[in-house]
């Protein structure tokens, strides 16, 4: 009896060890999949011009596949879905319910779209020239024309990234029109 109990305890301990190793490896893989850092800085270079300096850093050894990267400019008081839907409406597209749908809809939009004081600017540098990002830092400066923005009103500039699987990131900065 003692031998059977010892054997059973040994098997249970070994199974627990295997399960712990499997869980740890799975957790590490999930963390590596999320090691993607976005950066966004705004610099005014004229009365109606802003440079949006963007960066994307993959701190993981895993390659990330990008679907779309874009800037969205709109009033600070609006949620991003309101800003995006205003642009979609002006283009005759159906509205989206949440930001999770932005990535799919952008495939049908021009590289630049605007509606009143809202703007969408796709950053093709990240998806056409660098569709797969290894362990590296990519940077791109985009020029924003702010002449359609209301003077001295606060605006949000958001950098969105959508990639393979569930990869989704956003970073936000504010500026005055």
C-alpha positions as CSV (number, residue, x, y, z in Angstrom):
1,X,0.0,0.0,0.0
2,X,2.8,2.5,0.9
3,X,4.4,1.8,-2.4
4,X,1.2,2.5,-4.4
5,X,0.6,5.7,-2.4
6,X,4.2,6.8,-2.9
7,X,4.0,6.0,-6.7
8,X,0.7,7.9,-6.9
9,X,2.2,10.9,-5.1
10,X,5.2,10.8,-7.4
11,X,2.9,10.8,-10.5
12,X,0.8,13.6,-9.1
13,X,3.9,15.7,-8.3
14,X,5.3,15.1,-11.8
15,X,2.0,16.1,-13.4
16,X,2.0,19.2,-11.3
17,X,5.5,20.0,-12.4
18,X,4.6,19.6,-16.1
19,X,1.5,21.7,-15.7
20,X,3.5,24.5,-14.0
21,X,6.1,24.5,-16.7
22,X,3.5,24.6,-19.4
23,X,1.7,27.5,-17.7
24,X,4.9,29.4,-17.3
25,X,5.9,28.9,-20.9
26,X,2.5,30.0,-22.1
27,X,2.5,33.1,-19.9
28,X,6.0,34.0,-21.2
29,X,4.8,33.7,-24.8
30,X,1.7,35.8,-24.1
31,X,3.9,38.5,-22.5
32,X,6.4,38.4,-25.4
33,X,3.5,38.9,-27.8
34,X,2.6,42.1,-26.0
35,X,6.0,43.7,-25.9
36,X,5.3,46.5,-28.4
37,X,5.7,50.1,-27.3
38,X,4.2,53.0,-29.3
39,X,5.5,56.6,-29.0
40,X,4.0,59.9,-30.1
41,X,5.3,63.4,-29.7
42,X,3.9,66.6,-31.2
43,X,6.0,69.6,-32.3
44,X,4.5,72.7,-33.8
45,X,6.6,74.0,-36.7
46,X,4.4,76.8,-38.0
47,X,1.1,78.5,-37.6
48,X,-0.8,75.5,-39.1
49,X,1.7,72.7,-39.1
50,X,2.6,70.1,-36.5
51,X,5.1,67.3,-36.8
52,X,3.8,64.1,-35.2
53,X,6.9,62.0,-34.4
54,X,5.8,58.4,-34.1
55,X,7.8,55.4,-33.0
56,X,7.1,51.7,-32.6
57,X,9.5,49.5,-30.6
58,X,9.3,45.7,-30.5
59,X,11.1,44.6,-27.3
60,X,10.3,41.0,-28.0
61,X,12.3,38.5,-30.1
62,X,9.0,37.6,-31.7
63,X,8.2,39.2,-35.0
64,X,5.0,41.3,-35.0
65,X,2.9,41.5,-38.1
66,X,1.2,44.9,-38.6
67,X,-2.2,45.4,-40.4
68,X,-2.7,49.1,-40.1
69,X,-1.1,52.1,-38.3
70,X,-2.8,55.5,-38.3
71,X,-3.2,58.9,-36.7
72,X,-6.7,60.1,-35.6
73,X,-7.1,63.8,-34.8
74,X,-10.3,65.2,-33.2
75,X,-11.7,67.4,-30.4
76,X,-10.5,66.3,-27.0
77,X,-14.1,66.3,-25.7
78,X,-14.9,63.5,-28.2
79,X,-14.4,59.8,-27.7
80,X,-12.3,58.2,-30.5
81,X,-15.3,56.4,-31.9
82,X,-17.2,59.7,-32.3
83,X,-14.2,61.2,-34.2
84,X,-13.8,58.1,-36.4
85,X,-17.5,57.9,-37.1
86,X,-17.7,61.5,-38.2
87,X,-15.0,60.8,-40.8
88,X,-16.7,57.6,-41.9
89,X,-20.1,59.3,-42.2
90,X,-18.5,62.0,-44.4
91,X,-17.2,59.2,-46.6
92,X,-20.5,57.3,-46.8
93,X,-19.3,54.4,-44.7
94,X,-21.3,52.7,-41.9
95,X,-20.4,53.7,-38.4
96,X,-18.4,51.4,-36.0
97,X,-19.4,50.5,-32.5
98,X,-16.0,50.5,-30.8
99,X,-12.3,51.0,-31.5
100,X,-11.8,47.3,-32.0
101,X,-13.5,47.7,-35.4
102,X,-11.2,50.5,-36.6
103,X,-8.6,48.1,-38.0
104,X,-11.0,46.4,-40.3
105,X,-12.6,49.6,-41.6
106,X,-9.4,51.4,-42.4
107,X,-8.7,49.1,-45.4
108,X,-11.5,50.9,-47.3
109,X,-10.4,54.4,-46.5
110,X,-8.0,56.7,-48.4
111,X,-4.6,57.4,-46.9
112,X,-5.9,60.8,-45.7
113,X,-9.5,61.6,-44.8
114,X,-11.0,64.6,-43.0
115,X,-14.3,65.9,-41.9
116,X,-14.6,69.4,-40.6
117,X,-12.0,69.5,-37.8
118,X,-11.3,65.8,-37.7
119,X,-8.5,63.9,-39.5
120,X,-7.5,60.4,-40.3
121,X,-3.9,59.8,-41.6
122,X,-2.8,56.2,-42.4
123,X,0.9,55.7,-41.8
124,X,1.8,53.3,-44.7
125,X,5.5,53.4,-43.8
126,X,4.8,51.0,-41.0
127,X,2.6,48.5,-42.9
128,X,4.0,48.6,-46.5
129,X,7.7,49.1,-45.8
130,X,7.8,47.2,-42.5
131,X,4.9,44.8,-42.3
132,X,6.8,42.6,-40.0
133,X,8.6,44.2,-37.1
134,X,11.5,42.3,-35.5
135,X,13.4,43.3,-32.4
136,X,13.8,46.9,-33.5
137,X,12.7,50.5,-33.2
138,X,10.9,52.1,-36.2
139,X,10.2,55.9,-36.4
140,X,8.2,58.1,-38.7
141,X,7.5,61.8,-38.7
142,X,4.1,62.8,-40.2
143,X,3.1,66.3,-41.1
144,X,-0.3,67.4,-39.8
145,X,-2.1,70.4,-41.3
146,X,-4.0,72.1,-38.5
147,X,-5.6,74.9,-40.6
148,X,-9.0,73.2,-40.4
149,X,-8.8,73.0,-36.5
150,X,-10.5,75.6,-34.4
151,X,-7.9,78.0,-32.9
152,X,-7.0,77.6,-29.2
153,X,-9.3,74.6,-28.9
154,X,-7.9,71.3,-27.4
155,X,-7.5,68.4,-29.8
156,X,-6.5,64.8,-29.4
157,X,-3.9,63.2,-31.6
158,X,-4.1,59.4,-31.2
159,X,-1.7,56.9,-32.8
160,X,-3.5,53.5,-33.4
161,X,-1.9,50.2,-34.3
162,X,-3.6,47.0,-35.3
163,X,-1.8,43.8,-36.0
164,X,-2.1,40.1,-36.5
165,X,-4.2,38.3,-34.0
166,X,-5.4,40.4,-31.1
167,X,-2.6,43.0,-31.4
168,X,-4.0,46.5,-30.7
169,X,-2.2,49.5,-29.2
170,X,-3.1,53.2,-28.9
171,X,-1.2,56.2,-27.6
172,X,-2.6,59.7,-27.1
173,X,-1.3,63.3,-27.0
174,X,-3.2,66.6,-26.9
175,X,-2.5,69.9,-28.7
176,X,-4.2,73.2,-29.3
177,X,-5.7,73.9,-32.7
